[in-house]
Amino acid sequence: MSMYRSYLLKNQFWAKKGNEKSENEKEKIFIKHDSEIGGIYAIINAEHKGVKIVVNGEDHWFNNFDKLDNFLSSLRQNENAFMKILRRKNMSGQLRRLEI
């Protein structure tokens, strides 16, 4: 379980408050919020030796780090084109205001 825990913490997931005091030692819940996707939940299950990722109400089960890493990176790549334009305009505006 600790390998998945450290992997999720490295990828900016945060442990749900009360995970340490939980009576249910079999499941640990981690949360990440993305501006385009919304909430991403990761549930580490000690019984099944894997992690369940919940995105947009869909469950995805992983017991392989490579597949989990590919899935999380594909979520980042499926960014909305409109959001890319807004981010670029915002960054451009900020750079123009710099006194160089």
C-alpha positions in Angstrom: 0.0 0.0 0.0 2.8 2.4 0.8 4.2 2.3 -2.8 0.9 3.6 -4.2 0.7 6.1 -1.3 4.1 7.6 -2.2 3.3 7.6 -5.9 0.1 9.5 -5.3 1.7 12.0 -3.0 4.4 12.6 -5.7 1.7 13.3 -8.2 0.0 16.0 -6.0 -2.7 13.9 -4.5 -3.6 14.8 -0.9 -4.6 12.3 1.7 -8.2 12.7 2.9 -8.5 14.0 6.4 -8.9 11.2 8.9 -7.2 8.5 6.8 -4.7 7.8 9.7 -7.4 7.5 12.3 -9.7 5.4 10.1 -11.1 2.2 11.5 -11.1 0.8 7.9 -7.4 0.0 7.5 -8.1 -1.6 4.1 -8.8 1.6 2.2 -7.0 4.9 2.1 -8.5 7.8 0.1 -6.5 10.5 -1.8 -7.9 13.5 -3.6 -6.6 15.8 -6.3 -8.4 18.8 -7.9 -7.7 19.8 -11.5 -9.2 23.0 -13.0 -10.2 21.3 -16.2 -11.2 17.8 -15.0 -12.5 18.5 -11.5 -12.0 16.1 -8.6 -9.9 13.0 -9.0 -10.2 10.4 -6.3 -7.7 7.6 -5.6 -8.7 4.8 -3.3 -5.9 2.4 -2.3 -7.3 -1.0 -1.4 -5.0 -3.3 0.5 -7.2 -6.4 -0.1 -7.0 -6.2 -3.9 -3.4 -4.7 -4.0 -4.2 -1.9 -6.3 -5.7 1.6 -6.7 -9.1 2.7 -7.9 -9.2 6.1 -9.7 -12.6 7.8 -9.9 -12.8 10.6 -12.5 -16.1 12.2 -13.7 -18.0 9.4 -12.0 -16.2 6.6 -13.8 -14.1 4.0 -11.9 -10.8 2.8 -13.2 -8.9 0.0 -11.5 -5.1 -0.3 -11.7 -2.7 -2.8 -10.2 0.2 -1.7 -12.5 2.2 1.5 -12.1 2.9 1.9 -15.8 -0.8 1.8 -16.7 -1.7 4.1 -13.8 1.0 6.6 -14.9 -0.2 6.5 -18.5 -3.8 7.0 -17.4 -3.0 10.1 -15.2 -0.8 11.6 -18.0 -3.5 11.1 -20.6 -5.9 13.0 -18.3 -3.5 15.9 -18.3 -3.2 15.8 -22.1 -6.9 15.8 -22.8 -7.0 19.4 -21.7 -9.7 21.6 -23.2 -8.5 23.8 -26.1 -10.4 26.7 -24.8 -8.6 26.5 -21.4 -5.3 26.4 -23.2 -6.2 29.6 -25.0 -7.3 31.3 -21.8 -4.1 30.2 -20.0 -1.9 31.4 -22.9 -3.7 34.8 -23.0 -3.4 35.2 -19.2 0.4 34.4 -19.3 0.9 36.7 -22.3 -0.8 39.6 -20.4 1.4 39.0 -17.3 4.5 38.9 -19.4 3.7 42.2 -21.0 3.4 43.9 -17.6 6.9 42.9 -16.5 9.4 45.7 -16.4 12.5 44.3 -18.0 
